[in-house]
Amino acid sequence: MNNVVKNIEISQHLNFGVGGKVSHFVTASNKEDILSAVAYAKKEKIPYLILGGGNNIVSCDKKIKCLVIKISSEPDSVGGEIKIKDNKIYTDAGILLSDLVSTTVKNGFVGLETLSGIPGTVGGSIYGNAGAYGHSISEFISSVTIFDGKKIIKTGNKDCHFGYRESVFKKKKWIIIGAEFKFKKGDAKELTKISEDIIETRWKKFGPKPKCPGSYFKNIIVKDISKKSLAFIDPSKIKDGKIPVGYLLEEVGAKGMREGGIYVSDFHGNIILNDGTGKYNDLTKLVKKLKSLVKKKFGIEIEEEVQYLHEKILNSR
Ligand SMILES: Cc1cc2nc3c(=O)[nH]c(=O)nc-3n(C[C@H](O)[C@H](O)[C@H](O)COP(=O)(O)OP(=O)(O)OC[C@H]3O[C@@H](n4cnc5c(N)ncnc54)[C@H](O)[C@@H]3O)c2cc1C
């Protein structure tokens, strides 16, 4: 492959802006590029990682021997197509989620409008089953086209094992190539209003270009915790069977906590930001502290929503 770049700073591709060098980096602009990149990684005997928009990835700052395959969202590429037929949409993985959402809204397709303003690609959003305001992307997926390492196949929604910020893609080394969605028809004007309001709310909350990887930890599913822990929780905070982890973090005084250049925002206990000078070491210290404070006060172990990039994890997959 002649477009592999060696020894690049990965932080420039990650919204959080923390990270060191990766040994190999390539941009994949179509299915063939993805297949060639995987073959290249196999030939070089190095692990690979798929990168979408880099909005949910936190990297260590040691050099990592791997191939990062960035799914491009250039027009006419694997990321470039949204096809509409009746009430169905097919989109490639590198399409921006915001483009998919605005297409649904304009066409009066109901469902994805609550995901307005979530940054990232469709592939990254399917991987983590992105969602907001009680809905997630999986609710509207009929099938996902994947590369399983040998061939390109279609998997039905059920086989993707979607759950709260969960999918089969977190367990299997499959590459998402594209997906088909199915919608009910609604009123485009109403959907546009909902979408615009959500974008405005998000804008007010985050401001322009926040250096964060989104919500750091997952909310807590009530049925997964003990009665003893549940007794510490204010019942009015429970929503849709979940305890917002931001509430737990705020109860332990997380807002504004800082380690070096990494700090918890003063508007939300579950938003961790980089002031531009943050190091991975600062982050691990802060994360350890937050986890231990929540465990001590509520007996609950909080778990990351963000995806870590370091050699140990890549080699274990
Ligand atoms: C300001 C801000 C607000 C956010 N708000 C929300 C929110 O409200 N709700 C929410 O759910 N998330 C939110 N996020 C997190 C993030 O936007 C989502 O997780 C998004 O879906 C990530 O997409 P991405 O393309 O950036 O994925 P990346 O960060 O590039 O990748 C995330 C994971 O997906 C994998 N991946 C990416 N593409 C593929 C592919 N084609 N095939 C296989 N694996 C792939 C990567 O390997 C990685 O493990 C927010 C982030 C920010 C910065």
The ligand as an ORCA input file, in Angstrom:
! r2SCAN-3c Opt
* xyz 0 1
  C     -19.073     16.836     22.311
  C     -19.456     15.389     22.193
  C     -20.759     15.001     22.481
  C     -21.135     13.649     22.367
  N     -22.432     13.299     22.645
  C     -22.804     11.997     22.518
  C     -24.164     11.601     22.778
  O     -25.029     12.401     23.110
  N     -24.479     10.286     22.635
  C     -23.559      9.349     22.240
  O     -23.920      8.168     22.114
  N     -22.274      9.698     22.002
  C     -21.876     10.986     22.125
  N     -20.573     11.346     21.885
  C     -19.583     10.309     21.554
  C     -19.363     10.114     20.024
  O     -19.754     11.244     19.320
  C     -20.117      8.901     19.529
  O     -19.678      7.757     20.213
  C     -19.920      8.688     18.021
  O     -20.827      7.730     17.597
  C     -18.501      8.252     17.693
  O     -18.351      8.200     16.290
  P     -16.905      8.340     15.638
  O     -17.039      8.158     14.173
  O     -16.254      9.570     16.091
  O     -16.206      7.049     16.252
  P     -14.688      6.905     16.728
  O     -14.491      7.703     17.962
  O     -13.766      7.142     15.600
  O     -14.668      5.362     17.090
  C     -15.389      4.864     18.195
  C     -15.256      3.332     18.193
  O     -15.910      2.818     17.036
  C     -15.026      2.004     16.273
  N     -15.376      2.216     14.856
  C     -15.510      3.406     14.215
  N     -15.890      3.202     12.937
  C     -15.983      1.849     12.769
  C     -16.314      1.007     11.660
  N     -16.636      1.495     10.461
  N     -16.287     -0.340     11.851
  C     -15.967     -0.869     13.063
  N     -15.639     -0.122     14.142
  C     -15.655      1.228     13.996
  C     -13.632      2.509     16.624
  O     -12.645      1.512     16.412
  C     -13.803      2.862     18.097
  O     -13.640      1.719     18.902
  C     -20.178     12.683     21.971
  C     -18.864     13.081     21.680
  C     -18.499     14.417     21.793
  C     -17.087     14.813     21.465
*
